[in-house]
Amino acid sequence: MTPAVRVLKGAGVEYSEHLFDYMRHPDAEGAARFLGVEAYLTAKTIVFVTEVGGGVVVLMHGDVEVSTKKLARVMGAISTRPATEREGRHLTGYQFGGTSPLGMRRKNPVLAQETLIALETVYVNAGSRGFIIGIDPRVLVDLTGARLADVAVG
């Protein structure tokens, strides 16, 4: 049981579990292909760091890129960049490709792309490569304490 599943079970919320071959279907777009849904319905969990080394976790549609400029502005930072694999593991406790916004090792701020909230179900990593959950995005935002913002490219 991953830390993310412990959070879900502890909260008593509804969600669906989906296991798949991560090597054959890597990343959010691969998970979407496996599920037979549009990548827009998945939420990739991306760890960023600011110029002072603080971490922030962003939930973004699987087929949309994060604007580091918008993210920095929202965070009140000068700049942001994607975390290295080592930084990501240190900040979240999760391995790249298995990062979940739930059950992270540290209390990192979470930002969710504001358009995710309009989805009926969003598919997000559950703490292990090849393990995702389907969940109501409003429940996900509540559980993670995510702040809604537009940080998409474009």
N, C-alpha and C positions, 0 to 999 in steps of 0.2 A: 504494500500500500504506500503510495507516494504521499509526501506532505500535503500536496494539493487535494488529494482524495480525503485525507484526514480533515482538512478544513471543510470540504463539502459535506461529509458525513456529520461532522460536528454541528454544522449549521442546519442540517436536516432539509436541504434544498433538493429539488428535482433536477436531474441531469441524466444524460445518456453517455455510456462509455463506448469508445470505438478503438479497437486495436488494429494496427496495420503494419505492413513490412516497410519500415522507414528507409531501408536501403533501396527498395524499389520505388518508393513514393516519398522522397525527401521534401522537406519544407512545407509551407502552408499550401502552395499550389499542388504539390503531390498529394497531400492529405485530402484536398478538395476533389482531385481526380478519383482517389480511392472511394470517397463518400458519394461521388456522383453529383456534387453540388458545384456551384460557381465559387471560385476562389474568394470572391467578395464576401462570402458568408463565413469565411474563416478569419480568425484574428491571430496574426503572428505576434509573438511576444518578443520585443526587441529591447535590449538593455543599452542605454546610452550613459555617457559620463559627461560632466561639465568640465570647464577649464580648471576648476578647483578640485576635481576628482570625485564629486558627489554623483551618485547613481540615480537614474530615473528609468522606469520601465514603461514602454509605450505599447499599447495594444492597437494594431493597425490592420485594416482589411488585408487579406492575403495577396491581393493583386495591386496594392497601392504602396507607394514609397513614402517614407517620412521625410519631411523637410527639416533639416537640422537648424536652419535659420528660424523657422517658425517655432520649433521646439525650444530653442534658446530664448526666444522672445517670451514665450509662455512661462518658461522656468525662471525668467529674470536673470539669465546667465549671458555671458559674452559669447560663448560658443558651446556646442555639444558635438559629440562624435560617437559612433557606435563603439561599444565596449569591446575590448579584446576578449578572446575566449577565457583567458585567465581572470580578467576583471569581472566578466559576466558570472563566472562560477563563484568568485569571491563574494560578489554582491547578492547573488540569489541562492546559491547552493545547488543550482541546477547546471547540467551539462548543456552546451549548445545543441540545439535541435530538440531539446527536451525541457526548455525553460517554460515555467508556468507563472502566471501572475499571482497564483494562490500558493500559500505555504512557503514563501521565500525565507531564506535564512535571516535576512535583514529586513527591516521595515523601510523599503524604498518607496518613494512617491510613485504612483502609477497614473499615467495619462492614457485615456482612451479616446480614440478618434470619435468625435461627436456623432458621426453618422452610424456608428455601430449600434447605438441605442435603438435605432429604428427597426433593426432586424427582429424577426420572431425568435430565431435561434442563431447563436453564434457558436462556431466550433473553435476551441482553443486547447492548447497543449495542457496536459494534466500531470506533467512532471517527469515524463520519460519519453525518449524517442519512440515514435510509433504508438503513442497513447494520447488520444484527444477526447474531449468531452463536448457534448452539445448542451448548451445552457441558455437560458433567457439572459440577454445581455444586461438587462436592468439588475438582475440578481448578481451577475458577475461584477458589475460596477459597485454594487453595494458591498459585496464580500471583499473586494480589493480596496475599497475606499477611493476608487479612481476619480480623477477630475476629468471632465469632458472638455475637449478642446479640438480645434481644427489644426492639425499639424501635418496634414497631407500635402504632398507636392502638388502644385498647381493652383 
